[in-house]
Amino acid sequence: MAEGYKKNSITLPGAVAMGTGAMIGAGIFVRARRMISKVP
């Protein structure tokens, strides 16, 4: 994952996009777990 890494390669928009994607993914994961736990 860090093979093509260069210093300062992460830009502000990139960091924001990664953070937003992580938050959305976490929200979907939590919601899916809640739905699964509600199934008898």
N, CA and C of each residue as an Amber inpcrd file, in Angstrom:
protein
   120
   0.8410000  -1.1950000   0.0000000   0.0000000   0.0000000   0.0000000
   0.8790000   1.2490000   0.0000000   2.0510000   1.1740000   0.6470000
   2.9230000   2.3420000   0.7390000   4.0410000   2.2850000  -0.2990000
   3.8930000   1.4230000  -1.2950000   4.9700000   1.2710000  -2.2710000
   5.1450000   2.5270000  -3.1170000   4.0420000   3.1080000  -3.5720000
   4.1440000   4.2920000  -4.4230000   4.0150000   5.5710000  -3.6300000
   4.2990000   5.4980000  -2.3450000   4.1110000   6.6630000  -1.4800000
   5.2260000   7.6890000  -1.6810000   4.8300000   8.9530000  -1.7960000
   5.8090000  10.0400000  -1.8790000   5.4580000  11.0750000  -0.8160000
   6.4530000  11.7640000  -0.3340000   6.2010000  12.7650000   0.6940000
   5.2740000  13.8510000   0.1440000   4.3040000  14.2580000   0.9580000
   3.3480000  15.2890000   0.5850000   2.4900000  14.8440000  -0.5970000
   2.3570000  13.5260000  -0.8110000   1.5390000  13.0500000  -1.9240000
   0.0580000  13.1220000  -1.5600000  -0.2470000  13.1950000  -0.2530000
  -1.6410000  13.2840000   0.1710000  -2.0340000  14.7570000   0.2190000
  -2.9500000  15.1520000  -0.6670000  -3.3980000  16.5400000  -0.6990000
  -4.5880000  16.7160000   0.2340000  -4.9390000  17.9580000   0.5030000
  -6.0690000  18.2260000   1.3920000  -7.3640000  17.6310000   0.8400000
  -7.6920000  17.8460000  -0.4360000  -8.9110000  17.2230000  -0.9890000
  -8.8570000  15.7060000  -0.8850000  -7.6880000  15.1350000  -1.0960000
  -7.5500000  13.6830000  -0.9910000  -7.8070000  13.2180000   0.4270000
  -7.2690000  13.9520000   1.3990000  -7.4670000  13.5810000   2.8020000
  -8.9380000  13.7040000   3.1770000  -9.5840000  14.7690000   2.6960000
 -11.0130000  14.9690000   2.9890000 -11.8320000  13.8480000   2.3680000
 -11.4930000  13.4790000   1.1240000 -12.2310000  12.4130000   0.4480000
 -12.0390000  11.0910000   1.1840000 -10.8120000  10.8290000   1.6320000
 -10.5440000   9.5820000   2.3550000 -11.3020000   9.5700000   3.6780000
 -11.3070000  10.6830000   4.3870000 -12.0150000  10.7650000   5.6600000
 -13.5110000  10.5980000   5.4730000 -14.0570000  11.2580000   4.4340000
 -15.4890000  11.1450000   4.1660000 -15.8450000   9.7080000   3.8150000
 -15.0350000   9.0770000   2.9730000 -15.2930000   7.6920000   2.5810000
 -15.2340000   6.7680000   3.7850000 -14.2760000   7.0160000   4.6800000
 -14.1540000   6.1740000   5.8680000 -15.3780000   6.3380000   6.7670000
 -15.8440000   7.5840000   6.9210000 -17.0180000   7.8310000   7.7590000
 -18.2500000   7.1690000   7.1620000 -18.4170000   7.2860000   5.8280000
 -19.5750000   6.6680000   5.1700000 -19.4970000   5.1590000   5.3050000
 -18.3120000   4.5940000   5.0900000 -18.1500000   3.1510000   5.2080000
 -18.4550000   2.6790000   6.6180000 -17.9940000   3.4310000   7.6220000
 -18.2540000   3.0520000   9.0140000 -19.7510000   3.1230000   9.3000000
 -20.4180000   4.1520000   8.7880000 -21.8580000   4.2900000   9.0020000
 -22.6200000   3.1280000   8.3880000 -22.2370000   2.7410000   7.1780000
 -22.9010000   1.6130000   6.5150000 -22.6520000   0.3370000   7.3060000
 -21.4270000   0.1650000   7.7830000 -21.0780000  -1.0290000   8.5390000
 -21.9130000  -1.1280000   9.8120000 -22.0190000  -0.0180000  10.5410000
 -22.7990000  -0.0030000  11.7870000 -24.2630000  -0.2820000  11.4840000
 -24.7900000   0.3580000  10.4360000 -26.1970000   0.1640000  10.0890000
 -26.4540000  -1.2910000   9.7000000 -25.5240000  -1.8850000   8.9510000
 -25.6760000  -3.2840000   8.5410000 -25.6500000  -4.1900000   9.7660000
 -24.7580000  -3.9160000  10.7210000 -24.6950000  -4.7400000  11.9320000
 -26.0040000  -4.6390000  12.7070000 -26.5770000  -3.4360000  12.7770000
 -27.8320000  -3.2760000  13.5000000 -28.9480000  -4.0670000  12.8170000
 -28.9940000  -4.0090000  11.4940000 -30.0250000  -4.7380000  10.7520000
 -29.8540000  -6.2390000  10.9500000 -28.6040000  -6.7040000  10.9110000
 -28.3490000  -8.1370000  11.0840000 -28.7340000  -8.5770000  12.4910000
 -28.4410000  -7.7500000  13.4830000 -28.7300000  -8.1240000  14.8700000
 -30.2310000  -8.1450000  15.1210000 -31.0160000  -7.3820000  14.3520000
 -32.4690000  -7.3410000  14.5440000 -33.1300000  -8.5780000  13.9470000
 -32.4410000  -9.2320000  13.0120000 -33.0400000 -10.4330000  12.4020000
 -33.0420000 -11.5590000  13.4290000 -34.1880000 -12.2170000  13.6260000
 -34.2830000 -13.2880000  14.6190000 -33.4240000 -14.4780000  14.2650000
